């Protein structure tokens, strides 16, 4: 792909949260994860014209973010893994299965689907995800506890079906 700022910005918006979540999971620290993620996107911009499609760019971002995380961990001596040297061309090969990548993609998909829910259900689910229990959610939203539990069960079933369809499980 040629260096196209508009396309780069679209990819940035599409994958930023996913890569940040992936990096945060690896590092356990939000600031370090932001650094690793920013660096991955900066390197993608530098090598943008070498990508043939979005899949190559996405694989590249994940591999660079993973390597950034490993380098940070090695520097802090929290992880015995040594930094990995790589060439951009090597990264264009399909990335091996990484459950962190899969988890990040599924979580991003689920959060996007939650935003599409009707407001009443979305508010309940967002509060439950924020750590409130069903009684607290019911009190906060003026609902019964049973209504909140029913909404939770309905949304879980709905999201489970969407994930199965999206990821062909």
Backbone torsions as a table, in degrees:
resi	resn	phi	psi	omega
1	UNK	NA	139.1	176.8
2	UNK	-73.7	159.3	-178.8
3	UNK	-69.0	102.9	-175.1
4	UNK	-122.3	110.9	-175.1
5	UNK	-62.1	-37.8	-179.6
6	UNK	-64.7	-45.1	178.7
7	UNK	-65.3	-41.3	177.6
8	UNK	-59.3	-45.7	179.8
9	UNK	-62.3	-36.8	177.0
10	UNK	-64.0	-44.8	178.6
11	UNK	-65.2	-39.5	178.5
12	UNK	-59.0	-50.3	-179.6
13	UNK	-63.4	-37.9	-176.3
14	UNK	-70.7	-37.6	-170.7
15	UNK	-111.4	-7.3	-176.0
16	UNK	-54.5	-55.2	-176.2
17	UNK	-63.4	-38.4	-179.7
18	UNK	-62.7	-46.9	-179.0
19	UNK	-69.8	-38.0	177.5
20	UNK	-62.4	-44.9	177.9
21	UNK	-60.7	-45.4	178.6
22	UNK	-57.4	-47.5	-178.9
23	UNK	-67.5	-40.6	178.9
24	UNK	-62.4	-38.4	179.0
25	UNK	-64.1	-39.6	-179.4
26	UNK	-72.8	-37.7	-172.2
27	UNK	-98.1	-28.9	-177.0
28	UNK	73.7	16.0	-177.9
29	UNK	-144.0	123.4	-175.4
30	UNK	-65.5	-43.3	-179.1
31	UNK	-64.0	-43.9	177.5
32	UNK	-64.8	-37.6	178.6
33	UNK	-63.6	-40.5	177.7
34	UNK	-62.8	-42.2	178.2
35	UNK	-61.0	-46.4	-179.4
36	UNK	-62.9	-40.1	-178.9
37	UNK	-69.6	-45.7	178.8
38	UNK	-59.6	-43.0	179.8
39	UNK	-64.2	-38.8	179.2
40	UNK	-62.5	-43.3	179.8
41	UNK	-70.8	-33.2	177.0
42	UNK	-64.3	-44.1	179.0
43	UNK	-66.1	-34.6	177.1
44	UNK	-62.1	-41.5	179.2
45	UNK	-62.9	-42.7	-179.3
46	UNK	-60.6	-38.6	-175.7
47	UNK	-105.1	17.4	-170.6
48	UNK	-55.7	-39.9	-175.6
49	UNK	-69.7	-11.8	179.9
50	UNK	-83.8	-12.0	-178.4
51	UNK	-83.6	140.5	179.6
52	UNK	-93.2	-23.2	179.0
53	UNK	-161.2	178.5	-177.5
54	UNK	-62.4	-36.4	-179.1
55	UNK	-60.9	-42.4	177.3
56	UNK	-62.5	-43.6	-179.8
57	UNK	-63.5	-43.2	179.9
58	UNK	-63.5	-45.3	177.9
59	UNK	-59.5	-42.9	179.1
60	UNK	-59.3	-47.4	-178.7
61	UNK	-59.9	-44.6	-179.3
62	UNK	-63.5	-45.0	-178.3
63	UNK	-65.6	-43.2	179.5
64	UNK	-65.0	-42.6	178.0
65	UNK	-61.2	-43.9	178.4
66	UNK	-60.8	-46.4	179.9
67	UNK	-64.4	-38.8	176.4
68	UNK	-59.9	-43.8	179.1
69	UNK	-62.0	-45.1	179.7
70	UNK	-63.1	-39.3	177.9
71	UNK	-64.7	-42.0	178.1
72	UNK	-62.6	-45.2	-179.8
73	UNK	-64.5	-40.5	179.8
74	UNK	-66.0	-40.4	179.3
75	UNK	-62.3	-39.2	-179.8
76	UNK	-82.7	-2.2	179.2
77	UNK	57.7	29.4	175.4
78	UNK	-92.1	-8.8	-174.6
79	UNK	-141.8	131.9	-176.9
80	UNK	-73.8	-4.3	-177.5
81	UNK	-71.6	137.2	179.1
82	UNK	-92.1	151.8	179.7
83	UNK	-57.4	150.4	-177.3
84	UNK	-107.3	129.0	171.6
85	UNK	-87.7	144.5	-178.6
86	UNK	-149.9	161.2	172.5
87	UNK	-113.9	144.3	-177.1
88	UNK	-55.0	-41.3	-178.1
89	UNK	-59.8	-36.0	179.1
90	UNK	-66.3	-29.3	-178.1
91	UNK	-77.2	-16.0	-178.0
92	UNK	-77.9	-8.6	174.1
93	UNK	-74.2	146.5	-177.2
94	UNK	-54.0	134.9	-176.9
95	UNK	-70.2	140.4	176.9
96	UNK	-67.5	160.9	-179.4
97	UNK	-59.9	126.3	179.3
98	UNK	-134.7	114.5	-176.1
99	UNK	-64.1	-24.8	175.2
100	UNK	-64.5	-39.2	177.8
101	UNK	-65.5	-46.5	-179.3
102	UNK	-61.4	-45.7	-179.9
103	UNK	-60.1	-43.8	179.9
104	UNK	-61.9	-42.3	179.8
105	UNK	-65.2	-43.1	-179.1
106	UNK	-66.0	-44.0	179.5
107	UNK	-62.6	-43.4	178.0
108	UNK	-60.4	-42.5	178.8
109	UNK	-62.6	-47.2	-178.8
110	UNK	-61.7	-45.1	179.7
111	UNK	-62.5	-37.7	177.5
112	UNK	-66.1	-39.0	179.4
113	UNK	-70.0	-33.9	177.3
114	UNK	-62.3	-37.5	179.0
115	UNK	-64.9	-20.4	-179.6
116	UNK	-88.3	-8.2	-178.4
117	UNK	-67.4	155.5	172.1
118	UNK	-56.6	146.8	-171.7
119	UNK	-52.0	-42.5	-177.4
120	UNK	-61.9	-46.7	179.0
121	UNK	-70.2	-42.0	-178.9
122	UNK	-59.3	-44.0	179.3
123	UNK	-60.9	-44.1	179.9
124	UNK	-61.0	-48.6	-177.3
125	UNK	-66.0	-41.7	179.9
126	UNK	-62.6	-39.1	177.7
127	UNK	-68.9	-39.7	176.8
128	UNK	-62.5	-41.6	178.2
129	UNK	-67.3	-27.1	178.9
130	UNK	-77.9	-5.8	175.2
131	UNK	109.7	-1.1	177.3
132	UNK	-76.0	146.4	175.2
133	UNK	-85.9	171.5	-173.7
134	UNK	-63.1	-33.4	177.9
135	UNK	-67.2	-43.6	178.9
136	UNK	-63.7	-40.8	178.9
137	UNK	-63.6	-44.7	179.8
138	UNK	-59.1	-46.8	179.5
139	UNK	-63.4	-42.8	-177.3
140	UNK	-65.4	-36.3	-175.3
141	UNK	-102.6	0.6	179.1
142	UNK	70.2	36.4	179.3
143	UNK	-117.5	170.4	172.7
144	UNK	-84.5	156.9	178.0
145	UNK	-60.8	-39.5	180.0
146	UNK	-62.4	-39.1	177.8
147	UNK	-62.4	-44.9	179.6
148	UNK	-62.4	-44.4	179.3
149	UNK	-63.7	-41.1	178.0
150	UNK	-64.1	-42.3	177.6
151	UNK	-61.7	-43.0	-180.0
152	UNK	-59.6	-48.1	-179.8
153	UNK	-63.7	-41.9	178.7
154	UNK	-63.1	-44.7	-178.7
155	UNK	-66.7	-41.1	178.5
156	UNK	-60.7	-45.2	178.8
157	UNK	-62.9	-42.7	179.1
158	UNK	-61.9	-47.7	-179.3
159	UNK	-66.0	-38.4	178.3
160	UNK	-59.4	-44.6	178.7
161	UNK	-64.6	-42.3	179.1
162	UNK	-63.2	-41.2	179.0
163	UNK	-64.2	-42.4	178.7
164	UNK	-60.2	-43.3	179.7
165	UNK	-67.3	-46.5	-177.0
166	UNK	-64.5	-44.2	-173.1
167	UNK	-103.7	10.5	175.9
168	UNK	48.8	52.6	-178.5
169	UNK	-87.8	NA	NA
